[in-house]
Amino acid sequence: LNAAQDRLNGAPQGVHAHPRLVAAILENGSWSDDRTIQVFWGGLLAASCSEDGSDDGNIIFAKLLGQLTSLQAHVLAHACPTCKKSLSNLGLITPDGSLAIEMNELMSISQSSDVHRLDRELDNLRDLGLIHGGIHLGSSEIDITPTSLALNLYARCHGHKGPPGDFFGVKPA
């Protein structure tokens, strides 16, 4: 709640979120002691607030965020701001190229040296539709390129209500 309040400073008085979103965010967000996940939940709550509180569009992001482990959140917290991005001709954000890192960097970002867990966690991020790649046999680089969905999730989890291209500062080509 504190993270959401920080992002709502300067917002009009009386803004509130859809009750369904508030319930999901409070229920799921209160279970994690990981600071990155707490910030994500707070940002999502802030992005969900409006004057009439009728918008339930962030439910998909609450569901996705509720499925993330702290390790996965740390990977996304690195991949989303780091990858190159562009806008489609419709103005939709997309990764521009791939984001590959070495295993030792992944271990540092994720705070885990368990290769088997890292492989499972990246497989799950791919299954959730949040990254394109993962660990590939025969390669020393790990593809952690976020998907467009992940970029949208990341922007919302930082309290951004508008187009994600605006959040990331990506301009049309």
C-alpha positions as CSV (number, residue, x, y, z in Angstrom):
1,L,0.0,0.0,0.0
2,N,2.9,2.4,0.8
3,A,4.3,1.8,-2.7
4,A,1.0,2.6,-4.3
5,Q,0.6,5.7,-2.1
6,D,4.0,6.9,-3.2
7,R,3.0,6.7,-6.8
8,L,-0.4,8.3,-6.3
9,N,1.1,11.6,-4.8
10,G,-0.3,14.3,-7.0
11,A,-3.2,12.3,-8.2
12,P,-6.7,13.7,-7.8
13,Q,-8.4,13.1,-4.5
14,G,-10.8,10.2,-4.3
15,V,-9.3,8.0,-7.0
16,H,-9.8,4.3,-6.3
17,A,-9.4,0.9,-8.0
18,H,-12.0,-1.6,-9.0
19,P,-12.9,-3.7,-5.8
20,R,-12.0,-7.0,-7.7
21,L,-8.5,-5.6,-8.4
22,V,-8.0,-4.3,-4.8
23,A,-8.9,-7.7,-3.4
24,A,-6.6,-9.6,-5.8
25,I,-3.7,-7.2,-5.1
26,L,-4.1,-7.1,-1.3
27,E,-4.5,-10.9,-1.1
28,N,-1.6,-11.8,-3.4
29,G,0.7,-8.8,-2.7
30,S,0.7,-9.3,1.1
31,W,2.3,-12.8,0.9
32,S,5.7,-11.7,-0.5
33,D,8.5,-10.2,1.5
34,D,10.6,-9.6,-1.6
35,R,11.0,-5.9,-2.2
36,T,10.8,-6.1,-6.0
37,I,7.5,-7.9,-5.9
38,Q,6.1,-5.5,-3.3
39,V,7.0,-2.6,-5.5
40,F,5.4,-4.3,-8.5
41,W,2.2,-4.9,-6.5
42,G,2.1,-1.3,-5.3
43,G,2.7,0.0,-8.8
44,L,-0.1,-2.2,-10.2
45,L,-2.5,-0.9,-7.5
46,A,-1.6,2.7,-8.4
47,A,-2.0,2.0,-12.1
48,S,-5.4,0.6,-11.3
49,C,-6.8,3.7,-9.7
50,S,-9.2,6.0,-11.5
51,E,-11.8,8.6,-10.5
52,D,-14.7,6.1,-11.0
53,G,-12.9,2.9,-10.1
54,S,-14.6,0.9,-12.8
55,D,-11.7,-0.2,-14.9
56,D,-10.8,-3.9,-14.3
57,G,-8.4,-4.1,-17.2
58,N,-5.4,-4.8,-14.9
59,I,-6.9,-8.1,-13.7
60,I,-4.7,-9.9,-16.3
61,F,-1.6,-8.3,-14.8
62,A,-2.7,-9.1,-11.3
63,K,-3.1,-12.8,-12.3
64,L,0.4,-12.8,-14.0
65,L,2.1,-11.1,-11.2
66,G,0.5,-13.5,-8.7
67,Q,2.2,-16.4,-10.5
68,L,5.7,-14.9,-10.4
69,T,8.4,-16.0,-8.0
70,S,10.8,-13.5,-6.7
71,L,13.5,-14.9,-9.0
72,Q,11.3,-14.4,-12.0
73,A,10.5,-10.8,-10.9
74,H,14.2,-10.1,-10.6
75,V,14.8,-11.4,-14.2
76,L,11.9,-9.2,-15.5
77,A,13.2,-6.2,-13.5
78,H,16.4,-6.5,-15.4
79,A,15.2,-7.6,-18.8
80,C,12.3,-5.1,-19.3
81,P,14.3,-1.8,-18.8
82,T,17.4,-3.2,-20.4
83,C,16.2,-4.6,-23.7
84,K,15.9,-2.5,-26.8
85,K,12.4,-1.6,-27.7
86,S,10.5,-0.2,-30.7
87,L,6.9,0.6,-31.6
88,S,4.9,-1.2,-34.2
89,N,3.1,0.8,-36.9
90,L,0.0,0.6,-34.6
91,G,2.0,2.0,-31.7
92,L,2.3,-1.3,-29.8
93,I,5.6,-1.8,-27.9
94,T,7.8,-4.7,-28.9
95,P,11.3,-5.9,-28.1
96,D,13.8,-4.8,-30.8
97,G,16.2,-7.7,-31.1
98,S,17.1,-10.2,-28.4
99,L,18.5,-9.7,-24.9
100,A,21.1,-12.4,-24.2
101,I,23.2,-12.6,-21.0
102,E,25.8,-15.0,-19.7
103,M,25.0,-17.5,-17.0
104,N,27.0,-15.7,-14.3
105,E,25.0,-12.5,-15.0
106,L,21.8,-14.4,-14.7
107,M,22.9,-15.9,-11.4
108,S,23.7,-12.4,-10.1
109,I,20.4,-10.9,-11.3
110,S,18.3,-13.8,-10.0
111,Q,20.3,-14.3,-6.8
112,S,20.5,-18.0,-7.4
113,S,23.3,-20.3,-8.5
114,D,21.0,-23.3,-9.0
115,V,21.2,-23.9,-12.7
116,H,18.3,-26.4,-12.6
117,R,16.0,-23.9,-10.8
118,L,17.0,-21.1,-13.2
119,D,16.1,-23.4,-16.2
120,R,12.7,-24.2,-14.7
121,E,12.0,-20.6,-13.8
122,L,12.9,-19.3,-17.3
123,D,10.8,-22.1,-18.8
124,N,7.9,-21.0,-16.7
125,L,8.4,-17.3,-17.7
126,R,8.3,-18.5,-21.3
127,D,5.1,-20.5,-20.7
128,L,3.5,-17.5,-19.1
129,G,4.3,-15.6,-22.3
130,L,6.7,-13.2,-20.6
131,I,10.0,-14.0,-22.2
132,H,10.9,-15.4,-25.6
133,G,13.9,-17.6,-24.9
134,G,15.6,-19.3,-22.0
135,I,18.6,-21.6,-21.5
136,H,19.5,-23.4,-24.7
137,L,21.9,-26.4,-24.7
138,G,25.1,-25.7,-26.5
139,S,25.0,-22.0,-26.0
140,S,26.7,-20.0,-23.3
141,E,24.2,-17.2,-23.6
142,I,20.7,-17.2,-22.1
143,D,17.9,-15.4,-23.9
144,I,15.8,-13.3,-21.5
145,T,14.1,-11.1,-24.1
146,P,10.9,-9.9,-22.6
147,T,7.7,-10.2,-24.7
148,S,5.4,-7.3,-25.4
149,L,3.1,-8.6,-22.6
150,A,6.0,-8.5,-20.2
151,L,6.8,-4.9,-21.2
152,N,3.2,-3.9,-20.6
153,L,3.2,-5.7,-17.2
154,Y,6.4,-4.0,-16.2
155,A,5.0,-0.5,-17.0
156,R,1.8,-1.2,-15.1
157,C,3.8,-2.5,-12.2
158,H,5.5,0.8,-12.0
159,G,2.2,2.7,-11.8
160,H,2.0,3.7,-15.5
161,K,-1.5,4.0,-16.9
162,G,-0.7,5.1,-20.4
163,P,0.9,3.4,-23.4
164,P,4.0,1.4,-22.4
165,G,6.0,3.2,-25.1
166,D,5.5,6.4,-23.1
167,F,6.8,4.7,-19.9
168,F,9.9,3.5,-21.6
169,G,10.4,6.7,-23.7
170,V,10.1,4.8,-27.0
171,K,9.1,7.1,-29.9
172,P,7.7,5.9,-33.3
173,A,10.3,5.3,-36.0
